[in-house]
Amino acid sequence: NSKIVKNKNGTLHNTTRYYTKVPVRDDDMYFIATDGDRCDNLANRFYGNSGLWWYIAHVNHLKTMNVPAGTSLRIPANPPAQKGY
C-alpha cells in the first residue's frame, strides 16, 4: 500500500507504507494452494472479503496475487478490521 502526499513545494508523490509482522497464533489456519489459487479468492473464501487479499499476500511474503500450486500459506485467524491495517 502507498499513499499520495504533498511535499513543502506542493508536489505530489507516493509514499510506501510498511506493515508490521503479523504474529503467529494458535488459531491461524494453514492451506496448501492448488493450481489457479489467487489471494483475492482465498481472502473471500476465508474472510468473506476479497479486498483483504493484500493481507494474505503480506503474511506470506507474496509479490503477486497468483499463488503457485503447492505453496503452503498461513491464513491468520483474525484479519485486520479495516482495509489499510
Secondary structure, DSSP 8 states (H G I E B T S, - for coil): -EEEEE-TTS-EEEEE---------TT-EEEE--TT-BHHHHHHHHHS-GGGHHHHHHHTT-SSSB--TT-EEEE-SS--SSTT-
